[in-house]
Amino acid sequence: MPYIPYWFESFGPWFPWIVPAIALSGLWLANSSQNGRFQKVAERVFYAAMLVVAGAALRTVLANEGCWLLHMASMVVMILGATFPQSENSQSEHDNEVIFTDF
């Protein structure tokens, strides 16, 4: 009987680069949404992408593969991107402040 590979083995050569692509696309989708309804969907996609990236990073660390640092960096980028506010939100907080200048 011939060897039939599992479906995920076909992604083997691209596995180190698929995880950062998932991380960046999930982060981009979550940060680029302006519509309230679309933002709820984008946040769910982001958290799903975060679970996939965390699972892949854990797998590469446990398997001691060479791309573990890239996958962990992708996880760090997702966490930092989720915790830091967008630039639009930070500017709207400063719009109500009054700036006094001495002439």
N, C-alpha and C positions, 0 to 999 in steps of 0.2 A: 504494500500500500504506500503510495507516495506521501511525502510530508506536506501537510497543509498548514501554513503558518496562521497564527491567530491574526485577527484584523489589526490589532494594535502594533504588531511587529512590523507592519509595513511603514509605520511612522518612525521607526528606529533612527534612521540617519538625521531626521529633522527634529527629533525630540528635544535636543537642547535649545532649539530656537522657537519651538511651538509655545512653550511655557511663558517666555517673556512677551511673545506676541499676544497671548491671551490676557496677560496681566495689563499690558499697555492699552489694549483695545477696551477692556472692561473699565479701566480708569478713565480713558478718554470719553467713553460713552456716558459714564456717570457724571463727569465734570462738564460735559457739553450740553446737557439737557437743561432747557429753560422752562418748558411746559410742565405743569404740575403733574398731570397724568403720565406723561412720558418719563418724568423724573422718578416716579415710583417704580415703573418697569425697569428703568436703567439702574436703579439702586439694587433691585433684585438680581439683575444680570451681573452687576458688579460683585455682589456677595457670592453668587454662584461661581463666578470666575475666581474669586479669592479662595473658595474651597478647593477648586481644581488645582490652582497654583500651590496651595498649601500641601495638598496630597502629593503632587508631583515633586515638590521640594523635599518633603519627608521621604519619599521613595528614593530620590537620588542621594540623599544623605545616608540612608540606611544601606543602600547598595554600594556606597563609596564610589560613585561615578565622578568623572572629571568635571561635569557641568553643575555640581552642587552649588558652587559659589554664584553662578549665574542665576540659578533658580532661587536661591535665598535672596539675592539682590532684587529679583523681580518681586518677591514677597515684601521686602522692605519698601520698595517703591510704591506698592499698592497701599501699604499701611500708612506711609507718610502722605501719600496723595489723598487718602481718605480723612486724615486728621487735620491737615492744613486747609484753611479756608481759601476760597477762590478770591482772586484779586477784586472782583466786582463787589463782593460782600465786605471786604475790608475798606474799600473806598466809600461805600454807602454809610458806614459807621462814622466816618470823619466828615461827612457833608454837613451835619448839624452843628459842628463845632465852630465857634467864633474865634477868629484869629485877630489878636490885637497887635498893632504895630505902633511903635513910637516914632513920631516924625521929628 
